[in-house]
Amino acid sequence: MTPSHEHHILIVDDEVNIANALKRIFRNRGYRIHTALNGAEGLVCLEANKESISLIISDQRMPGMSGSEFLEQAKRIRPEIIRILLTGYSDVAAIIDAVNRGEIHRFFTKPWNDEQLLAQVEQALEQYELKKENQRLQDLVKNQNKQLYELGIKQKNIIDAKTQELEKKNQALNKSFMSTIRLLVTFVDVINPSLGSYIKQTAELAKRVARDCNVQGDALRDIEIAGLLHDVGLLGLPVELISKDESEMTEGEAKFFREHVTISLFLIQSVEKLKPASDTVLYHHEHYDGSGAPNGLKAEAIPLGARIIAAAGDYCKIVNLWPEDRNRIIKKVRLAFGPEMIKGIEDYPPAAMLGEIGERALLSGINTKYDPEIISKLIKYIREDRQHRESRITRQVRMHSLESGMVIAKDLRTMDGKLLLSKDIILSPYMIGVIMRLSRARLIEDTMEIVVQQEGS
Ligand SMILES: [Fe+2]
């Protein structure tokens, strides 16, 4: 194999005739020749042609710097350069030492044989080219690996960014979906504010209990949806029937009442995205001991969401749908739960009485109607909310002083007792407009109790 590149050779010799003889040999073979008369000059030439010189032939005996010393320094400048030493027989010991230290690749004794010298130089240059090509390929692979790595990182970053973007869009869609469901519930508010409050409070409590049971993501959202929609089928039923405990109902009323599950389910199944909430809605009247409807499912066979909504819904029904009249409450409690349930709270204000009855109803239904673990979590949140309400400071505000963002502390009712807005609602400019009109028409009082601040905040 003949070296394929046009190589530059540096010849260093203080004897001009030897340098010229060498120059002729290599120039005739197409090599480009540089010459120097001593080591120092040779180093200057090498620095100036660092990238092009691939082989050096240096005489050993030169004034100032010996050939092996010069080649040692040349190696530091360009380690891969081929270094050949020309020498007389008397210098053999120094040469062997230089070869052993790796400072030179080959050496020739004077007088040399032209053909042998050329053959050795060509062979050395072939190796030089192979090494260079090998290095080039290694650099190429290294560079390509680096590019692949960077590309991989870039692709990963793009994928990460796209995933984040999709997640954000998904969250926005879910948010907008939930806003639509909540908007639907505000229609219930308009038609029947008590039922609206009952539905919203049930969904809110169910969500907190479900989260406490380690339910997350879509499953948590589905329980909230079921909380908001499980009883929309009640909308067409008379309020008197809705507020009854099942134990108070006649057989005919109970049959009629149970139809609300079918209606709620029908509405939910008509929207694809609501379908995962179907089972929770279908089974929210099952009992923990298997005595419920429609399938008589027992304990953990009842979906968790349905067990939560069954308990949260029954509590919220009492506090939102029962009449706020002491005598009527006492009568209902005796009918639904027996006289023991009212003991010790006969003199409570109606709202406090309903809260206490709600809790007692949950506790009395443990292991029969309700899952005990869910009741313990639910009561914790009910008490937290009560404490929160009791510790807040309220004041009476004239209707013309109402501002958007104020929170209603007590239910707002018409003069004839019809519920208009439930407590804890945040006033919007539209609501204030309606309140002002009703107030001017003397259909409601001229003042309203609003929350000023939470105690200690
Ligand atoms: Fe129901």
Residues whose N, C-alpha, C, O or C-beta is under 5 A from the ligand:
A	BS01	LIG	H230 D231
